[in-house]
Amino acid sequence: MPQNDLVILMIIGGVFILLGLGAFLWGKSEEKRYFESISSRQDTREFLEGWPKRPQFGSLQTGGWIAITIGIIMLVVGGAFTIWG
C-alpha cells in the first residue's frame, strides 16, 4: 500500500475515535440530564424502578464504543502496514 493511503487510513481511524468519544460523552450527559430532571419531580416511580427503559442513552453510548473500536482497529492496521508493509 502506498504511504499516502496508510496516512488516510490512520486519519479516518482518528476521526472515528473522536466521533465515538463525542457520542459516548453526549449519551452520558443526556442520561445525567434526564435523571436529574426526573428526580426533581414528585412522581419518582420511573426514577426508582427504572421502568420503562429508555434506550436512547444506551444507544448513543453503544454507538460510541463501536466507533472507538473501529477507530482503534484502523489505527492499528495502518500502523502495522506502515511498520511491516
PDB file of N, CA, C and O in Angstrom, chain B, residues numbered from 101:
ATOM      1  N   MET B 101       0.843  -1.180   0.000  1.00  0.00           N
ATOM      2  CA  MET B 101       0.000   0.000   0.000  1.00  0.00           C
ATOM      3  C   MET B 101       0.889   1.245   0.000  1.00  0.00           C
ATOM      4  O   MET B 101       1.888   1.288   0.718  1.00  0.00           O
ATOM      5  N   PRO B 102       0.542   2.242  -0.784  1.00  0.00           N
ATOM      6  CA  PRO B 102       1.324   3.490  -0.748  1.00  0.00           C
ATOM      7  C   PRO B 102       1.191   4.187   0.607  1.00  0.00           C
ATOM      8  O   PRO B 102       0.197   4.032   1.316  1.00  0.00           O
ATOM      9  N   GLN B 103       2.216   4.949   0.935  1.00  0.00           N
ATOM     10  CA  GLN B 103       2.270   5.636   2.232  1.00  0.00           C
ATOM     11  C   GLN B 103       1.086   6.575   2.426  1.00  0.00           C
ATOM     12  O   GLN B 103       0.561   6.669   3.536  1.00  0.00           O
ATOM     13  N   ASN B 104       0.649   7.272   1.376  1.00  0.00           N
ATOM     14  CA  ASN B 104      -0.479   8.204   1.486  1.00  0.00           C
ATOM     15  C   ASN B 104      -1.756   7.490   1.895  1.00  0.00           C
ATOM     16  O   ASN B 104      -2.550   8.025   2.669  1.00  0.00           O
ATOM     17  N   ASP B 105      -1.957   6.279   1.375  1.00  0.00           N
ATOM     18  CA  ASP B 105      -3.157   5.516   1.726  1.00  0.00           C
ATOM     19  C   ASP B 105      -3.152   5.137   3.205  1.00  0.00           C
ATOM     20  O   ASP B 105      -4.198   5.138   3.854  1.00  0.00           O
ATOM     21  N   LEU B 106      -1.987   4.817   3.726  1.00  0.00           N
ATOM     22  CA  LEU B 106      -1.892   4.450   5.138  1.00  0.00           C
ATOM     23  C   LEU B 106      -2.171   5.648   6.038  1.00  0.00           C
ATOM     24  O   LEU B 106      -2.820   5.513   7.075  1.00  0.00           O
ATOM     25  N   VAL B 107      -1.685   6.809   5.644  1.00  0.00           N
ATOM     26  CA  VAL B 107      -1.932   8.016   6.425  1.00  0.00           C
ATOM     27  C   VAL B 107      -3.424   8.336   6.432  1.00  0.00           C
ATOM     28  O   VAL B 107      -3.985   8.698   7.467  1.00  0.00           O
ATOM     29  N   ILE B 108      -4.056   8.202   5.277  1.00  0.00           N
ATOM     30  CA  ILE B 108      -5.501   8.457   5.189  1.00  0.00           C
ATOM     31  C   ILE B 108      -6.266   7.466   6.066  1.00  0.00           C
ATOM     32  O   ILE B 108      -7.209   7.849   6.759  1.00  0.00           O
ATOM     33  N   LEU B 109      -5.861   6.194   6.037  1.00  0.00           N
ATOM     34  CA  LEU B 109      -6.495   5.173   6.872  1.00  0.00           C
ATOM     35  C   LEU B 109      -6.368   5.524   8.356  1.00  0.00           C
ATOM     36  O   LEU B 109      -7.321   5.365   9.118  1.00  0.00           O
ATOM     37  N   MET B 110      -5.214   5.991   8.752  1.00  0.00           N
ATOM     38  CA  MET B 110      -4.992   6.338  10.157  1.00  0.00           C
ATOM     39  C   MET B 110      -5.744   7.619  10.539  1.00  0.00           C
ATOM     40  O   MET B 110      -6.218   7.740  11.668  1.00  0.00           O
ATOM     41  N   ILE B 111      -5.854   8.560   9.625  1.00  0.00           N
ATOM     42  CA  ILE B 111      -6.636   9.774   9.897  1.00  0.00           C
ATOM     43  C   ILE B 111      -8.109   9.429  10.079  1.00  0.00           C
ATOM     44  O   ILE B 111      -8.764   9.937  10.989  1.00  0.00           O
ATOM     45  N   ILE B 112      -8.622   8.571   9.218  1.00  0.00           N
ATOM     46  CA  ILE B 112     -10.021   8.150   9.348  1.00  0.00           C
ATOM     47  C   ILE B 112     -10.237   7.417  10.664  1.00  0.00           C
ATOM     48  O   ILE B 112     -11.269   7.590  11.312  1.00  0.00           O
ATOM     49  N   GLY B 113      -9.257   6.593  11.066  1.00  0.00           N
ATOM     50  CA  GLY B 113      -9.342   5.926  12.363  1.00  0.00           C
ATOM     51  C   GLY B 113      -9.402   6.920  13.508  1.00  0.00           C
ATOM     52  O   GLY B 113     -10.170   6.741  14.453  1.00  0.00           O
ATOM     53  N   GLY B 114      -8.592   7.970  13.427  1.00  0.00           N
ATOM     54  CA  GLY B 114      -8.617   9.017  14.449  1.00  0.00           C
ATOM     55  C   GLY B 114      -9.944   9.748  14.494  1.00  0.00           C
ATOM     56  O   GLY B 114     -10.441  10.084  15.569  1.00  0.00           O
ATOM     57  N   VAL B 115     -10.523   9.995  13.313  1.00  0.00           N
ATOM     58  CA  VAL B 115     -11.832  10.655  13.253  1.00  0.00           C
ATOM     59  C   VAL B 115     -12.902   9.763  13.890  1.00  0.00           C
ATOM     60  O   VAL B 115     -13.767  10.255  14.615  1.00  0.00           O
ATOM     61  N   PHE B 116     -12.844   8.459  13.623  1.00  0.00           N
ATOM     62  CA  PHE B 116     -13.796   7.536  14.248  1.00  0.00           C
ATOM     63  C   PHE B 116     -13.663   7.562  15.765  1.00  0.00           C
ATOM     64  O   PHE B 116     -14.667   7.537  16.476  1.00  0.00           O
ATOM     65  N   ILE B 117     -12.447   7.612  16.258  1.00  0.00           N
ATOM     66  CA  ILE B 117     -12.243   7.665  17.710  1.00  0.00           C
ATOM     67  C   ILE B 117     -12.843   8.944  18.285  1.00  0.00           C
ATOM     68  O   ILE B 117     -13.524   8.906  19.309  1.00  0.00           O
ATOM     69  N   LEU B 118     -12.591  10.075  17.630  1.00  0.00           N
ATOM     70  CA  LEU B 118     -13.151  11.339  18.110  1.00  0.00           C
ATOM     71  C   LEU B 118     -14.674  11.341  18.071  1.00  0.00           C
ATOM     72  O   LEU B 118     -15.320  11.796  19.015  1.00  0.00           O
ATOM     73  N   LEU B 119     -15.250  10.834  16.978  1.00  0.00           N
ATOM     74  CA  LEU B 119     -16.712  10.757  16.892  1.00  0.00           C
ATOM     75  C   LEU B 119     -17.279   9.816  17.949  1.00  0.00           C
ATOM     76  O   LEU B 119     -18.319  10.098  18.544  1.00  0.00           O
ATOM     77  N   GLY B 120     -16.598   8.705  18.178  1.00  0.00           N
ATOM     78  CA  GLY B 120     -17.044   7.763  19.196  1.00  0.00           C
ATOM     79  C   GLY B 120     -17.008   8.357  20.588  1.00  0.00           C
ATOM     80  O   GLY B 120     -17.940   8.175  21.372  1.00  0.00           O
ATOM     81  N   LEU B 121     -15.935   9.067  20.899  1.00  0.00           N
ATOM     82  CA  LEU B 121     -15.853   9.730  22.204  1.00  0.00           C
ATOM     83  C   LEU B 121     -16.941  10.789  22.346  1.00  0.00           C
ATOM     84  O   LEU B 121     -17.545  10.937  23.408  1.00  0.00           O
ATOM     85  N   GLY B 122     -17.184  11.525  21.257  1.00  0.00           N
ATOM     86  CA  GLY B 122     -18.248  12.529  21.285  1.00  0.00           C
ATOM     87  C   GLY B 122     -19.614  11.914  21.528  1.00  0.00           C
ATOM     88  O   GLY B 122     -20.392  12.431  22.330  1.00  0.00           O
ATOM     89  N   ALA B 123     -19.916  10.810  20.841  1.00  0.00           N
ATOM     90  CA  ALA B 123     -21.207  10.147  21.024  1.00  0.00           C
ATOM     91  C   ALA B 123     -21.335   9.584  22.434  1.00  0.00           C
ATOM     92  O   ALA B 123     -22.396   9.679  23.049  1.00  0.00           O
ATOM     93  N   PHE B 124     -20.263   9.002  22.943  1.00  0.00           N
ATOM     94  CA  PHE B 124     -20.303   8.431  24.286  1.00  0.00           C
ATOM     95  C   PHE B 124     -20.542   9.509  25.333  1.00  0.00           C
ATOM     96  O   PHE B 124     -21.385   9.350  26.215  1.00  0.00           O
ATOM     97  N   LEU B 125     -19.800  10.602  25.235  1.00  0.00           N
ATOM     98  CA  LEU B 125     -19.963  11.693  26.201  1.00  0.00           C
ATOM     99  C   LEU B 125     -21.331  12.359  26.063  1.00  0.00           C
ATOM    100  O   LEU B 125     -21.924  12.763  27.064  1.00  0.00           O
ATOM    101  N   TRP B 126     -21.831  12.475  24.854  1.00  0.00           N
ATOM    102  CA  TRP B 126     -23.160  13.036  24.622  1.00  0.00           C
ATOM    103  C   TRP B 126     -24.215  12.163  25.288  1.00  0.00           C
ATOM    104  O   TRP B 126     -25.125  12.677  25.939  1.00  0.00           O
ATOM    105  N   GLY B 127     -24.102  10.838  25.129  1.00  0.00           N
ATOM    106  CA  GLY B 127     -25.039   9.921  25.767  1.00  0.00           C
ATOM    107  C   GLY B 127     -25.000  10.013  27.278  1.00  0.00           C
ATOM    108  O   GLY B 127     -26.042   9.989  27.932  1.00  0.00           O
ATOM    109  N   LYS B 128     -23.799  10.120  27.839  1.00  0.00           N
ATOM    110  CA  LYS B 128     -23.670  10.251  29.296  1.00  0.00           C
ATOM    111  C   LYS B 128     -24.323  11.543  29.791  1.00  0.00           C
ATOM    112  O   LYS B 128     -25.016  11.540  30.808  1.00  0.00           O
ATOM    113  N   SER B 129     -24.100  12.648  29.070  1.00  0.00           N
ATOM    114  CA  SER B 129     -24.677  13.923  29.520  1.00  0.00           C
ATOM    115  C   SER B 129     -26.195  13.932  29.373  1.00  0.00           C
ATOM    116  O   SER B 129     -26.893  14.474  30.230  1.00  0.00           O
ATOM    117  N   GLU B 130     -26.716  13.338  28.295  1.00  0.00           N
ATOM    118  CA  GLU B 130     -28.167  13.248  28.125  1.00  0.00           C
ATOM    119  C   GLU B 130     -28.787  12.403  29.237  1.00  0.00           C
ATOM    120  O   GLU B 130     -29.836  12.753  29.779  1.00  0.00           O
ATOM    121  N   GLU B 131     -28.135  11.291  29.573  1.00  0.00           N
ATOM    122  CA  GLU B 131     -28.639  10.420  30.634  1.00  0.00           C
ATOM    123  C   GLU B 131     -28.643  11.160  31.973  1.00  0.00           C
ATOM    124  O   GLU B 131     -29.602  11.065  32.739  1.00  0.00           O
ATOM    125  N   LYS B 132     -27.577  11.887  32.247  1.00  0.00           N
ATOM    126  CA  LYS B 132     -27.477  12.628  33.502  1.00  0.00           C
ATOM    127  C   LYS B 132     -28.564  13.695  33.579  1.00  0.00           C
ATOM    128  O   LYS B 132     -29.222  13.831  34.610  1.00  0.00           O
ATOM    129  N   ARG B 133     -28.758  14.455  32.498  1.00  0.00           N
ATOM    130  CA  ARG B 133     -29.796  15.498  32.499  1.00  0.00           C
ATOM    131  C   ARG B 133     -31.184  14.898  32.658  1.00  0.00           C
ATOM    132  O   ARG B 133     -32.032  15.457  33.353  1.00  0.00           O
ATOM    133  N   TYR B 134     -31.414  13.752  32.010  1.00  0.00           N
ATOM    134  CA  TYR B 134     -32.724  13.108  32.100  1.00  0.00           C
ATOM    135  C   TYR B 134     -33.010  12.673  33.536  1.00  0.00           C
ATOM    136  O   TYR B 134     -34.097  12.929  34.055  1.00  0.00           O
ATOM    137  N   PHE B 135     -32.055  12.026  34.173  1.00  0.00           N
ATOM    138  CA  PHE B 135     -32.288  11.541  35.531  1.00  0.00           C
ATOM    139  C   PHE B 135     -32.335  12.685  36.544  1.00  0.00           C
ATOM    140  O   PHE B 135     -33.033  12.587  37.553  1.00  0.00           O
ATOM    141  N   GLU B 136     -31.608  13.757  36.286  1.00  0.00           N
ATOM    142  CA  GLU B 136     -31.715  14.918  37.172  1.00  0.00           C
ATOM    143  C   GLU B 136     -33.087  15.565  37.062  1.00  0.00           C
ATOM    144  O   GLU B 136     -33.644  16.004  38.068  1.00  0.00           O
ATOM    145  N   SER B 137     -33.645  15.630  35.846  1.00  0.00           N
ATOM    146  CA  SER B 137     -34.970  16.221  35.686  1.00  0.00           C
ATOM    147  C   SER B 137     -36.050  15.321  36.274  1.00  0.00           C
ATOM    148  O   SER B 137     -37.044  15.813  36.809  1.00  0.00           O
ATOM    149  N   ILE B 138     -35.865  14.012  36.180  1.00  0.00           N
ATOM    150  CA  ILE B 138     -36.860  13.078  36.715  1.00  0.00           C
ATOM    151  C   ILE B 138     -36.820  13.057  38.238  1.00  0.00           C
ATOM    152  O   ILE B 138     -37.859  12.924  38.885  1.00  0.00           O
ATOM    153  N   SER B 139     -35.620  13.189  38.815  1.00  0.00           N
ATOM    154  CA  SER B 139     -35.519  13.104  40.271  1.00  0.00           C
ATOM    155  C   SER B 139     -36.101  14.340  40.960  1.00  0.00           C
ATOM    156  O   SER B 139     -36.389  14.307  42.156  1.00  0.00           O
ATOM    157  N   SER B 140     -36.270  15.414  40.216  1.00  0.00           N
ATOM    158  CA  SER B 140     -36.844  16.615  40.820  1.00  0.00           C
ATOM    159  C   SER B 140     -38.377  16.595  40.806  1.00  0.00           C
ATOM    160  O   SER B 140     -39.005  17.438  41.448  1.00  0.00           O
ATOM    161  N   ARG B 141     -38.979  15.662  40.097  1.00  0.00           N
ATOM    162  CA  ARG B 141     -40.436  15.555  40.059  1.00  0.00           C
ATOM    163  C   ARG B 141     -40.947  14.852  41.310  1.00  0.00           C
ATOM    164  O   ARG B 141     -40.207  14.153  42.001  1.00  0.00           O
ATOM    165  N   GLN B 142     -42.239  15.059  41.582  1.00  0.00           N
ATOM    166  CA  GLN B 142     -42.814  14.404  42.752  1.00  0.00           C
ATOM    167  C   GLN B 142     -43.090  12.929  42.495  1.00  0.00           C
ATOM    168  O   GLN B 142     -42.939  12.106  43.398  1.00  0.00           O
ATOM    169  N   ASP B 143     -43.489  12.588  41.286  1.00  0.00           N
ATOM    170  CA  ASP B 143     -43.745  11.192  40.952  1.00  0.00           C
ATOM    171  C   ASP B 143     -42.431  10.574  40.479  1.00  0.00           C
ATOM    172  O   ASP B 143     -42.061  10.711  39.313  1.00  0.00           O
ATOM    173  N   THR B 144     -41.739   9.905  41.372  1.00  0.00           N
ATOM    174  CA  THR B 144     -40.414   9.371  41.041  1.00  0.00           C
ATOM    175  C   THR B 144     -40.439   7.866  40.805  1.00  0.00           C
ATOM    176  O   THR B 144     -39.403   7.210  40.916  1.00  0.00           O
ATOM    177  N   ARG B 145     -41.595   7.313  40.485  1.00  0.00           N
ATOM    178  CA  ARG B 145     -41.674   5.870  40.281  1.00  0.00           C
ATOM    179  C   ARG B 145     -40.735   5.421  39.160  1.00  0.00           C
ATOM    180  O   ARG B 145     -40.014   4.433  39.302  1.00  0.00           O
ATOM    181  N   GLU B 146     -40.750   6.152  38.053  1.00  0.00           N
ATOM    182  CA  GLU B 146     -39.897   5.790  36.929  1.00  0.00           C
ATOM    183  C   GLU B 146     -38.418   5.885  37.317  1.00  0.00           C
ATOM    184  O   GLU B 146     -37.608   5.066  36.884  1.00  0.00           O
ATOM    185  N   PHE B 147     -38.071   6.876  38.124  1.00  0.00           N
ATOM    186  CA  PHE B 147     -36.685   7.042  38.560  1.00  0.00           C
ATOM    187  C   PHE B 147     -36.253   5.891  39.475  1.00  0.00           C
ATOM    188  O   PHE B 147     -35.145   5.372  39.340  1.00  0.00           O
ATOM    189  N   LEU B 148     -37.115   5.501  40.392  1.00  0.00           N
ATOM    190  CA  LEU B 148     -36.758   4.462  41.356  1.00  0.00           C
ATOM    191  C   LEU B 148     -36.763   3.066  40.744  1.00  0.00           C
ATOM    192  O   LEU B 148     -35.875   2.261  41.026  1.00  0.00           O
ATOM    193  N   GLU B 149     -37.756   2.774  39.909  1.00  0.00           N
ATOM    194  CA  GLU B 149     -37.884   1.431  39.352  1.00  0.00           C
ATOM    195  C   GLU B 149     -37.114   1.250  38.047  1.00  0.00           C
ATOM    196  O   GLU B 149     -36.805   0.121  37.665  1.00  0.00           O
ATOM    197  N   GLY B 150     -36.803   2.337  37.367  1.00  0.00           N
ATOM    198  CA  GLY B 150     -36.097   2.221  36.094  1.00  0.00           C
ATOM    199  C   GLY B 150     -36.962   1.647  34.988  1.00  0.00           C
ATOM    200  O   GLY B 150     -36.452   1.083  34.019  1.00  0.00           O
ATOM    201  N   TRP B 151     -38.274   1.793  35.134  1.00  0.00           N
ATOM    202  CA  TRP B 151     -39.193   1.273  34.123  1.00  0.00           C
ATOM    203  C   TRP B 151     -40.121   2.386  33.698  1.00  0.00           C
ATOM    204  O   TRP B 151     -40.589   3.110  34.576  1.00  0.00           O
ATOM    205  N   PRO B 152     -40.416   2.581  32.484  1.00  0.00           N
ATOM    206  CA  PRO B 152     -39.964   1.852  31.297  1.00  0.00           C
ATOM    207  C   PRO B 152     -38.536   2.237  30.935  1.00  0.00           C
ATOM    208  O   PRO B 152     -38.083   3.348  31.211  1.00  0.00           O
ATOM    209  N   LYS B 153     -37.851   1.310  30.324  1.00  0.00           N
ATOM    210  CA  LYS B 153     -36.462   1.544  29.937  1.00  0.00           C
ATOM    211  C   LYS B 153     -36.393   2.588  28.839  1.00  0.00           C
ATOM    212  O   LYS B 153     -37.266   2.642  27.972  1.00  0.00           O
ATOM    213  N   ARG B 154     -35.377   3.405  28.871  1.00  0.00           N
ATOM    214  CA  ARG B 154     -35.129   4.431  27.854  1.00  0.00           C
ATOM    215  C   ARG B 154     -33.881   4.024  27.063  1.00  0.00           C
ATOM    216  O   ARG B 154     -32.770   4.134  27.581  1.00  0.00           O
ATOM    217  N   PRO B 155     -34.041   3.561  25.832  1.00  0.00           N
ATOM    218  CA  PRO B 155     -32.888   3.054  25.077  1.00  0.00           C
ATOM    219  C   PRO B 155     -32.006   4.130  24.452  1.00  0.00           C
ATOM    220  O   PRO B 155     -30.918   3.812  23.973  1.00  0.00           O
ATOM    221  N   GLN B 156     -32.435   5.395  24.441  1.00  0.00           N
ATOM    222  CA  GLN B 156     -31.683   6.425  23.740  1.00  0.00           C
ATOM    223  C   GLN B 156     -30.263   6.567  24.265  1.00  0.00           C
ATOM    224  O   GLN B 156     -29.315   6.626  23.482  1.00  0.00           O
ATOM    225  N   PHE B 157     -30.110   6.622  25.573  1.00  0.00           N
ATOM    226  CA  PHE B 157     -28.804   6.878  26.166  1.00  0.00           C
ATOM    227  C   PHE B 157     -27.858   5.712  25.914  1.00  0.00           C
ATOM    228  O   PHE B 157     -26.697   5.904  25.552  1.00  0.00           O
ATOM    229  N   GLY B 158     -28.362   4.523  26.107  1.00  0.00           N
ATOM    230  CA  GLY B 158     -27.541   3.335  25.864  1.00  0.00           C
ATOM    231  C   GLY B 158     -27.153   3.210  24.405  1.00  0.00           C
ATOM    232  O   GLY B 158     -26.067   2.726  24.086  1.00  0.00           O
ATOM    233  N   SER B 159     -28.032   3.643  23.521  1.00  0.00           N
ATOM    234  CA  SER B 159     -27.732   3.573  22.090  1.00  0.00           C
ATOM    235  C   SER B 159     -26.589   4.507  21.723  1.00  0.00           C
ATOM    236  O   SER B 159     -25.697   4.126  20.965  1.00  0.00           O
ATOM    237  N   LEU B 160     -26.606   5.721  22.253  1.00  0.00           N
ATOM    238  CA  LEU B 160     -25.513   6.650  21.984  1.00  0.00           C
ATOM    239  C   LEU B 160     -24.190   6.114  22.532  1.00  0.00           C
ATOM    240  O   LEU B 160     -23.155   6.205  21.873  1.00  0.00           O
ATOM    241  N   GLN B 161     -24.233   5.564  23.722  1.00  0.00           N
ATOM    242  CA  GLN B 161     -23.010   5.052  24.333  1.00  0.00           C
ATOM    243  C   GLN B 161     -22.500   3.814  23.587  1.00  0.00           C
ATOM    244  O   GLN B 161     -21.295   3.665  23.388  1.00  0.00           O
ATOM    245  N   THR B 162     -23.407   2.933  23.178  1.00  0.00           N
ATOM    246  CA  THR B 162     -23.000   1.745  22.429  1.00  0.00           C
ATOM    247  C   THR B 162     -22.423   2.139  21.077  1.00  0.00           C
ATOM    248  O   THR B 162     -21.402   1.598  20.653  1.00  0.00           O
ATOM    249  N   GLY B 163     -23.069   3.074  20.406  1.00  0.00           N
ATOM    250  CA  GLY B 163     -22.538   3.561  19.132  1.00  0.00           C
ATOM    251  C   GLY B 163     -21.173   4.195  19.296  1.00  0.00           C
ATOM    252  O   GLY B 163     -20.304   4.053  18.437  1.00  0.00           O
ATOM    253  N   GLY B 164     -20.988   4.895  20.405  1.00  0.00           N
ATOM    254  CA  GLY B 164     -19.681   5.484  20.689  1.00  0.00           C
ATOM    255  C   GLY B 164     -18.605   4.427  20.864  1.00  0.00           C
ATOM    256  O   GLY B 164     -17.506   4.561  20.325  1.00  0.00           O
ATOM    257  N   TRP B 165     -18.913   3.379  21.612  1.00  0.00           N
ATOM    258  CA  TRP B 165     -17.935   2.297  21.809  1.00  0.00           C
ATOM    259  C   TRP B 165     -17.619   1.596  20.494  1.00  0.00           C
ATOM    260  O   TRP B 165     -16.468   1.239  20.243  1.00  0.00           O
ATOM    261  N   ILE B 166     -18.626   1.396  19.657  1.00  0.00           N
ATOM    262  CA  ILE B 166     -18.392   0.752  18.361  1.00  0.00           C
ATOM    263  C   ILE B 166     -17.480   1.621  17.499  1.00  0.00           C
ATOM    264  O   ILE B 166     -16.541   1.117  16.883  1.00  0.00           O
ATOM    265  N   ALA B 167     -17.755   2.927  17.454  1.00  0.00           N
ATOM    266  CA  ALA B 167     -16.919   3.831  16.655  1.00  0.00           C
ATOM    267  C   ALA B 167     -15.490   3.886  17.196  1.00  0.00           C
ATOM    268  O   ALA B 167     -14.538   3.923  16.417  1.00  0.00           O
ATOM    269  N   ILE B 168     -15.332   3.891  18.511  1.00  0.00           N
ATOM    270  CA  ILE B 168     -13.988   3.892  19.103  1.00  0.00           C
ATOM    271  C   ILE B 168     -13.250   2.608  18.730  1.00  0.00           C
ATOM    272  O   ILE B 168     -12.069   2.654  18.387  1.00  0.00           O
ATOM    273  N   THR B 169     -13.929   1.472  18.792  1.00  0.00           N
ATOM    274  CA  THR B 169     -13.312   0.187  18.441  1.00  0.00           C
ATOM    275  C   THR B 169     -12.875   0.176  16.990  1.00  0.00           C
ATOM    276  O   THR B 169     -11.764  -0.254  16.679  1.00  0.00           O
ATOM    277  N   ILE B 170     -13.737   0.646  16.095  1.00  0.00           N
ATOM    278  CA  ILE B 170     -13.389   0.691  14.668  1.00  0.00           C
ATOM    279  C   ILE B 170     -12.196   1.616  14.453  1.00  0.00           C
ATOM    280  O   ILE B 170     -11.291   1.294  13.683  1.00  0.00           O
ATOM    281  N   GLY B 171     -12.191   2.759  15.126  1.00  0.00           N
ATOM    282  CA  GLY B 171     -11.070   3.685  15.003  1.00  0.00           C
ATOM    283  C   GLY B 171      -9.757   3.087  15.469  1.00  0.00           C
ATOM    284  O   GLY B 171      -8.727   3.252  14.815  1.00  0.00           O
ATOM    285  N   ILE B 172      -9.789   2.395  16.596  1.00  0.00           N
ATOM    286  CA  ILE B 172      -8.565   1.759  17.107  1.00  0.00           C
ATOM    287  C   ILE B 172      -8.075   0.697  16.144  1.00  0.00           C
ATOM    288  O   ILE B 172      -6.876   0.597  15.884  1.00  0.00           O
ATOM    289  N   ILE B 173      -8.999  -0.102  15.609  1.00  0.00           N
ATOM    290  CA  ILE B 173      -8.614  -1.131  14.641  1.00  0.00           C
ATOM    291  C   ILE B 173      -7.975  -0.496  13.412  1.00  0.00           C
ATOM    292  O   ILE B 173      -6.963  -0.992  12.914  1.00  0.00           O
ATOM    293  N   MET B 174      -8.555   0.596  12.918  1.00  0.00           N
ATOM    294  CA  MET B 174      -7.994   1.259  11.746  1.00  0.00           C
ATOM    295  C   MET B 174      -6.608   1.832  12.038  1.00  0.00           C
ATOM    296  O   MET B 174      -5.714   1.756  11.195  1.00  0.00           O
ATOM    297  N   LEU B 175      -6.430   2.403  13.226  1.00  0.00           N
ATOM    298  CA  LEU B 175      -5.104   2.914  13.588  1.00  0.00           C
ATOM    299  C   LEU B 175      -4.074   1.794  13.693  1.00  0.00           C
ATOM    300  O   LEU B 175      -2.940   1.948  13.240  1.00  0.00           O
ATOM    301  N   VAL B 176      -4.462   0.673  14.287  1.00  0.00           N
ATOM    302  CA  VAL B 176      -3.543  -0.457  14.424  1.00  0.00           C
ATOM    303  C   VAL B 176      -3.186  -1.028  13.058  1.00  0.00           C
ATOM    304  O   VAL B 176      -2.021  -1.324  12.796  1.00  0.00           O
ATOM    305  N   VAL B 177      -4.175  -1.184  12.189  1.00  0.00           N
ATOM    306  CA  VAL B 177      -3.909  -1.725  10.852  1.00  0.00           C
ATOM    307  C   VAL B 177      -3.000  -0.769  10.072  1.00  0.00           C
ATOM    308  O   VAL B 177      -2.044  -1.200   9.428  1.00  0.00           O
ATOM    309  N   GLY B 178      -3.305   0.524  10.134  1.00  0.00           N
ATOM    310  CA  GLY B 178      -2.446   1.495   9.454  1.00  0.00           C
ATOM    311  C   GLY B 178      -1.027   1.494   9.995  1.00  0.00           C
ATOM    312  O   GLY B 178      -0.064   1.566   9.232  1.00  0.00           O
ATOM    313  N   GLY B 179      -0.898   1.414  11.318  1.00  0.00           N
ATOM    314  CA  GLY B 179       0.425   1.366  11.927  1.00  0.00           C
ATOM    315  C   GLY B 179       1.174   0.093  11.565  1.00  0.00           C
ATOM    316  O   GLY B 179       2.376   0.128  11.304  1.00  0.00           O
ATOM    317  N   ALA B 180       0.461  -1.033  11.548  1.00  0.00           N
ATOM    318  CA  ALA B 180       1.092  -2.307  11.193  1.00  0.00           C
ATOM    319  C   ALA B 180       1.572  -2.302   9.747  1.00  0.00           C
ATOM    320  O   ALA B 180       2.675  -2.763   9.452  1.00  0.00           O
ATOM    321  N   PHE B 181       0.745  -1.782   8.848  1.00  0.00           N
ATOM    322  CA  PHE B 181       1.163  -1.710   7.453  1.00  0.00           C
ATOM    323  C   PHE B 181       2.335  -0.747   7.257  1.00  0.00           C
ATOM    324  O   PHE B 181       3.188  -0.962   6.396  1.00  0.00           O
ATOM    325  N   THR B 182       2.368   0.329   8.075  1.00  0.00           N
ATOM    326  CA  THR B 182       3.488   1.256   7.986  1.00  0.00           C
ATOM    327  C   THR B 182       4.774   0.601   8.433  1.00  0.00           C
ATOM    328  O   THR B 182       5.820   0.795   7.814  1.00  0.00           O
ATOM    329  N   ILE B 183       4.708  -0.172   9.503  1.00  0.00           N
ATOM    330  CA  ILE B 183       5.904  -0.818  10.046  1.00  0.00           C
ATOM    331  C   ILE B 183       6.347  -1.993   9.179  1.00  0.00           C
ATOM    332  O   ILE B 183       7.522  -2.096   8.827  1.00  0.00           O
ATOM    333  N   TRP B 184       5.406  -2.883   8.833  1.00  0.00           N
ATOM    334  CA  TRP B 184       5.771  -4.116   8.140  1.00  0.00           C
ATOM    335  C   TRP B 184       5.435  -4.111   6.648  1.00  0.00           C
ATOM    336  O   TRP B 184       5.712  -5.085   5.948  1.00  0.00           O
ATOM    337  N   GLY B 185       4.845  -3.028   6.163  1.00  0.00           N
ATOM    338  CA  GLY B 185       4.399  -3.021   4.775  1.00  0.00           C
ATOM    339  C   GLY B 185       5.434  -2.581   3.846  1.00  0.00           C
ATOM    340  O   GLY B 185       5.196  -2.525   2.639  1.00  0.00           O
TER     341      GLY B 185
END
